[in-house]
Amino acid sequence: MSRRAAIIGGNRTPFVRAGRRYAQASAQDLLVAALDGLVARYGLAGERLGEVVAGAVLKHSRDLNLTREAVLSTALDPATPAYDVQQACATGLETAVLVANKIALGQVEAGIAGGTDSASDAPLAVDDGLRRVLLDLSRARTPGARLAALARLRPGQLRPVPPRNAEARTGLSMGEHAARTALEFSVTRRAQDELALASHQKLAAAYERGFFDDLLTPYLGVRRDDVLRPDTTLEKLAALEPVFGRDLPGEATMTAGNSTPLTDGAAVVLLASDEWAAARRLPVLAHLVDAETAAVDHVHGAGLLTAPVVAAPRLLQRHGLSLADFDLVEVHEAFASTVLATLAAWEADGLGTVPSDRLNVTGSSLATGHPFAATGARLLATTAKLLHERGGGRALISVCAAGGQGIVAIVEA
Amino acid sequence: MSAMSDPYGSFVRTGPGKLLAARTGLPRPPRLRRSVPGQGLLDGPAAVVGLPGASRVDETTLWLRNAGVRIARGEEPLAALVVDATGLRTVADLDELLTLAPLFRRTTGRVLVLSAVPATLTDPEARAVQQGLEGFVRSLGKEARGGTTVNLLRVAEGAGTALRSAVEFFCSARSAFVDGQPLVVGPGVPVVRRDRPVAVVTGAAQGIGAATAQVLARSGHHVVCVDVAAAGEKLAAVANSVAGSTLHLDVTAADAPAALATHLADRFGGADVVVHNAGITRDRSFVNLDAAAWSSVLAVNLGAPVRLTTALLEHDGALAPGARFVCLSSINGLAGAKGQTNYATSKAGLVGLVEALAGPLAERGLAVNAVAPGFIETPMTAAMPPIPRELGRRTSSLQQGGLPIDVAEAIGWLAQPDAAGIDGQVLRVCGQNLLGA
């Protein structure tokens, strides 16, 4: 890259379990809240930025211009362009790569990347038959034609079709896919529970020391992620019943405690050229150096969430690095088993190992929650701040995504 | 806002309410003239009167003319009456005050008396006479009607720009709730204002802090809005509405002074204005106070201003040349209040802080003052029991509570470069409340 994009900082709403305190907030409301908090933190009210890029995984048909509509509700200059990106759980990091690339090319000087999701306010589709009736009805010109269309209505068609947490091509939920990978990599229940426990403990400690004071803005009276259980124990986690992989030939190890719950929230990150930051006296936390997105054929047997296993070697090889060259590694905790399987696969590939004191040092999705599209931006801002706090260093971020995709990125300070 | 939160006040402004109040002798709080964009300094002519020995009449008249004020001729009603009494030296001279009665009768708006600084006079009679003006002004303030305020400016040797600035402030709608107050106006050289001066307001998420952010933004400041992270949502709304920025900071945290100083130095090249507004109450009778309720109030209201100010003064680049500090005291700190021993201790302590810092800061070209609000319509006073709340409102000469904007306007004035001669003062914004008068 000709010039590297600087990560100035981030902002997010606290993350909240679906159906709770954000039940009445839409994905757009959440994105507006995250953006306005960021705008306020960096004094961007009335500023025209190069672009704002964000997205949601659970997206209503009305949200075709989600990010642009959100921008119009913020204090940013309405002349700030925006567009939507959707790459499942990779969305929040992929948007950052897009903005960073434009900065690197000199096409924009500063932009905001991020994502938002409301599992509470998930879009409901109607039955295909009902949809055809309604479309025909809207096209009918005569009373007779209207009656004819209505006559095709059947009571069964009135049941809404909720979004499925399942892969379109396999019909398996993400958890079921992950359970298969866990079995393949012989990931134990205890290792998963230990990772989950560490996530809660590390996140709680980060809150205690005020780490999130400049990464998070309360929303609707919520001040902390409500998934966080500072007092959870290995015993409590061990007592939970497995929920995924129960029909597989092997021990079912994945529980509600070592899997991420459905969550509502939004996260954004401010990226800019070094010059833009310097002109505004904004300290640079770190730089987004490079990224690699990969896909695997989960339809024909590859692990659904194992794309980072492919992406990381490509990226590291490009830079002549091994895992030992990284001071911090952030692996999105979609499931504890995913993290453990990914680390095992990297090791098997000869990338090296990640000492536990470098892994997800302020906790990750298991304790924070995981509003799908928001997670990447959360990870990027957190990682950049951690590197800045250390006074420099290099970090690897890895995010798996539905559809057999995944993204990894290198951040340096 | 006052209409919403003061039902009695809005009722007596209606036809039937007016009638009832007149018949029964109930208080009739006037509607105060407040600052709006594009407004003139006064909405009518002014008279400037020089009593024997006066030396400030010409310049005062010139300043008012330059501010677009017409000087009255003949017997017309006055929007302001400015009296130069700086030259009165003998008890016999005080008879001259009586000549003001006809002018006072036709003044609705502002009465401003200029006096000498009594402490600088060595002649006992002269000092007595000048001190007497304070009693005159305070009493006249209580007789004034229709939202008219009466204030006293004690003019020090060499006062120039600051006096002009003070005359303008006290004549304007910005001082709507400042009444019966004496203020010393010293010399003081204003620094050249930066293109985009930077102000810091602690406790900016609501109430007086939020209003102060608005007033400072109105005069061109970038306002760094500081509050605890938990108040972040409101804080962001305030900061975005004034095109400022937020800083989530617990002012009592061990690293807060360093964090604030670094933030101001690195991101803004120093602050021009620092408003110590963050404050809490934990009201309880003294014998029932626990250690937490005592110390948390002291830590937020007094400890934080002390520590933050020290850090800003010591940290290179944290303050811009000519920087101003304004501390939010309270008339309850001056007068004391039942159930507020902790609060009053902290708020009186701020007066000591201001007085102690004034001299040393002046040597660096900086200034520090305190503003002491009286009964102000805020979420805090809205939560008071009805009877004390109603008493708080009606025991002022203006017969009503003030608004956060009234306090903010006073802070905004003290923050201006032109107010450089105001230092080490406590300005009450209380509508001449009986408390602590």
Interface residues (C-beta under 8 A of the other chain):
Chain A: A33 D36 G37 V39 A40 R41 Y42 G43 A45 G46 T74 A75 G210 F212 D213 D214 L216 T217 P218 Y219 L220 G221 R223 R280 R281 L282 P283
Chain B: H222 C225 A229 A230 A231 G232 E233 L235 A236 A237 A239 N240 S241 V242 A243 G244 S245 T246 L247 H248 L249 D250 A253 D266 R267 F268 G269
